[in-house]
Amino acid sequence: MERAVDQELTRWKQDEQRKVLLVRGARQVGKTYSIRKLGQGFENFVEVNFEEIPGVKTFFEKSLNPHELCEKLSIYFKTPLKPGQTLLFLDEIQACPNAIRSLRFFYEKMPELHVVAAGSLLEFALEEIPSFAVGRIKSLFMYPMTFNEFLIAAGEERLEKLILKSSPENPIDPILHEITLDKLKIFQLLGGMPAVVKTYLEEKDLALCQEVIDDILTTIKDDFAKYKKKFPVVRLQEVFDSIVYQSGNKFKYSNISGEKCQVYKDALELLVKAGLAHKVYHTAARGVPLGAQLDDKKFKVLLLDTGIYQRVLGLDISSYIVSDFSSIINKGNLAELFVGLELIAHGSQRLHPELYYWHREARSSNAEVDYVISRGGTVIPIEVKSGSRGQMQSMHIFLSERNLAQGIRISGENFSGYDKIKTFPLYAIKNILHSFR
């Protein structure tokens, strides 16, 4: 399956000034698959999985000289490691801290060799390594598949291209709009985990896809045991579930149980570092950068995937499939979650994700804008709605107070525009980011 990150990987391969590449992201988002695909473009490919072959860790116990390491790995894997001809892939590198330390030396002493590393719990390992290879490592962040990637994987390249050509000034054909909403309904049920998408495309069996999601959930929760040195597993489970039930609202530790807040603060930070959740911070949004005006005590939390989200929520597949789209996208704040995840995945893959919202809490004038982004030095407010146009009071308040020319409405409607509001359908989040570069 083609992923947007594949283009980033190809650019890295061709860059003569490249650094060692570190691919980061939650478990099972497709890191290994994409790197193996990249490896097909090399004469030689060596994959070192430190969890699958723990004995290889001994190579990194003494000297971290890259020439010596390559000699040992070449003998062990019976494959030459030649600069310019070989891709060395160090997978699950968090299981071997010394291998992480070796990356800086590959950059300094063997820069011609293509070296890429990946891991699902990297953030924890990196904490144990002071001043980790600053300036010597390039990070690339991966997320579950986007709806655009799903369409391409499903053989709908022409539809995906048509969506990207559409705009409020040039809406998509109404029939194709309805067809795309039906496909989006399926995607929101599946989520973007590659294994789930692959199962659906091959089997067209939603019940089987739910089983695959269950397996992924089990793997995620099994991973909680790997954090136990840092935090009790039961607290992580409580916070993980609470993220689902508090979706769309300001996250409150008091909604979890009567335990001290610090207990849950630490647990949430671990889940965020593991890539299982993303924080959306409140910002005053009086200008850019938005992050300079955030309130770190006010935030929402997004679970990493809509399929996993709906599985934890206890979705009834049969009722979902026969429901009309407008009644679905508002259930459990699914639409807002979906939009947030799409904004993150279509954003920069070189930086930690940053997402913001705006909320004014006042007795007589309570107002909230679901997301606030910046493009070209301009603040752009985004509201997520369903059904008919309805009221946009919060948006108009925000536009007036900030003296902004326009805002964006995302809903089940076709592309359109009225007053200061441009409307984009839920399936066209990528269009928004491309329209305001």
Rosetta blueprint (number, residue, H / E / L):
1 M L
2 E L
3 R L
4 A L
5 V H
6 D H
7 Q H
8 E H
9 L H
10 T H
11 R H
12 W H
13 K H
14 Q H
15 D L
16 E L
17 Q L
18 R L
19 K L
20 V E
21 L E
22 L E
23 V E
24 R E
25 G L
26 A L
27 R L
28 Q L
29 V L
30 G L
31 K H
32 T H
33 Y H
34 S H
35 I H
36 R H
37 K H
38 L H
39 G H
40 Q L
41 G L
42 F L
43 E L
44 N E
45 F E
46 V E
47 E E
48 V E
49 N E
50 F L
51 E L
52 E L
53 I L
54 P H
55 G H
56 V H
57 K H
58 T H
59 F H
60 F H
61 E L
62 K L
63 S L
64 L L
65 N L
66 P H
67 H H
68 E H
69 L H
70 C H
71 E H
72 K H
73 L H
74 S H
75 I H
76 Y H
77 F H
78 K L
79 T L
80 P L
81 L L
82 K L
83 P L
84 G L
85 Q L
86 T E
87 L E
88 L E
89 F E
90 L E
91 D E
92 E L
93 I H
94 Q H
95 A H
96 C L
97 P H
98 N H
99 A H
100 I H
101 R H
102 S H
103 L H
104 R H
105 F H
106 F H
107 Y H
108 E H
109 K H
110 M L
111 P L
112 E L
113 L L
114 H E
115 V E
116 V E
117 A E
118 A E
119 G E
120 S L
121 L L
122 L H
123 E H
124 F H
125 A H
126 L H
127 E H
128 E L
129 I L
130 P L
131 S L
132 F L
133 A L
134 V L
135 G L
136 R L
137 I E
138 K E
139 S E
140 L E
141 F E
142 M L
143 Y L
144 P L
145 M L
146 T L
147 F H
148 N H
149 E H
150 F H
151 L H
152 I H
153 A H
154 A L
155 G L
156 E L
157 E H
158 R H
159 L H
160 E H
161 K H
162 L H
163 I H
164 L H
165 K H
166 S L
167 S E
168 P L
169 E L
170 N E
171 P L
172 I L
173 D L
174 P H
175 I H
176 L H
177 H H
178 E H
179 I H
180 T H
181 L H
182 D H
183 K H
184 L H
185 K H
186 I H
187 F H
188 Q H
189 L H
190 L H
191 G L
192 G L
193 M L
194 P H
195 A H
196 V H
197 V H
198 K H
199 T H
200 Y H
201 L H
202 E H
203 E H
204 K L
205 D L
206 L H
207 A H
208 L H
209 C H
210 Q H
211 E H
212 V H
213 I H
214 D H
215 D H
216 I H
217 L H
218 T H
219 T H
220 I H
221 K H
222 D H
223 D H
224 F H
225 A H
226 K H
227 Y H
228 K L
229 K L
230 K L
231 F L
232 P L
233 V H
234 V H
235 R H
236 L H
237 Q H
238 E H
239 V H
240 F H
241 D H
242 S H
243 I H
244 V H
245 Y H
246 Q L
247 S L
248 G L
249 N L
250 K L
251 F L
252 K L
253 Y H
254 S H
255 N H
256 I L
257 S L
258 G L
259 E L
260 K L
261 C H
262 Q H
263 V H
264 Y H
265 K H
266 D H
267 A H
268 L H
269 E H
270 L H
271 L H
272 V H
273 K H
274 A L
275 G L
276 L L
277 A E
278 H E
279 K E
280 V E
281 Y E
282 H E
283 T E
284 A L
285 A L
286 R L
287 G L
288 V L
289 P L
290 L H
291 G H
292 A H
293 Q H
294 L E
295 D E
296 D E
297 K E
298 K E
299 F E
300 K E
301 V E
302 L E
303 L E
304 L L
305 D L
306 T H
307 G H
308 I H
309 Y H
310 Q H
311 R H
312 V H
313 L H
314 G L
315 L L
316 D L
317 I H
318 S H
319 S H
320 Y H
321 I H
322 V H
323 S L
324 D L
325 F H
326 S H
327 S H
328 I H
329 I H
330 N L
331 K H
332 G H
333 N H
334 L H
335 A H
336 E H
337 L H
338 F H
339 V H
340 G H
341 L H
342 E H
343 L H
344 I H
345 A H
346 H L
347 G L
348 S L
349 Q L
350 R L
351 L L
352 H L
353 P L
354 E L
355 L E
356 Y E
357 Y E
358 W E
359 H E
360 R E
361 E L
362 A L
363 R L
364 S L
365 S L
366 N L
367 A E
368 E E
369 V E
370 D E
371 Y E
372 V E
373 I E
374 S E
375 R E
376 G L
377 G L
378 T E
379 V E
380 I E
381 P E
382 I E
383 E E
384 V E
385 K L
386 S L
387 G L
388 S L
389 R L
390 G L
391 Q L
392 M L
393 Q H
394 S H
395 M H
396 H H
397 I H
398 F H
399 L H
400 S H
401 E H
402 R H
403 N L
404 L L
405 A L
406 Q L
407 G E
408 I E
409 R E
410 I E
411 S E
412 G L
413 E L
414 N L
415 F L
416 S E
417 G E
418 Y E
419 D L
420 K L
421 I E
422 K E
423 T E
424 F E
425 P E
426 L H
427 Y H
428 A H
429 I H
430 K H
431 N H
432 I H
433 L H
434 H H
435 S H
436 F L
437 R L
